[in-house]
Amino acid sequence: MSEKMFYVVGGEYADTGFTTPAVDKELEVHGPFPQAEAYAFWRNITSKTIDNAMVRYTVKAADEVKVQEYFVVGGEYADPSFSVLAGGKDAEVYGPFDHAQALTFWRDITGRTVDSCLHRYVIEAR
């Protein structure tokens, strides 16, 4: 029997109704964790934001959370229209990542291909 898993979900909200994220903010999703680890993570993260009444985190069972997965997709293209990949190559797909991991990976791969005007990579949510 597998252990039930939990996520810690939250971040900065627009108001104290805690239903809508603040402008230009996305809710963070941390986990999955076993229950004890989820509450330990929750205690740690809430202690760092205790001075901001607009920040809230909650612990939710895994079946209550839709986790967005992100992929870094791209490669070398035939021309600067970026509509056809070069030489019959397939698109490179990396992931799945959470958003922060995808952004870090995207920065790394675009940094390695910065000298090629025909390489392009994007982050896609799936």
Buried (B, 14 or more C-beta within 10 A) or exposed (E): EEEEBBBBBBBBBEEEEEEEBBEEBEBBBBBBBEEEBBBEBBEEBBEEBEEEEBBBBEBBEBEEBEEEEBBBBBBBBBEEEBEEBEEEEEEBEBBBBBBEBBBEBBEEBBEEBEEEEBBBBEBBEE
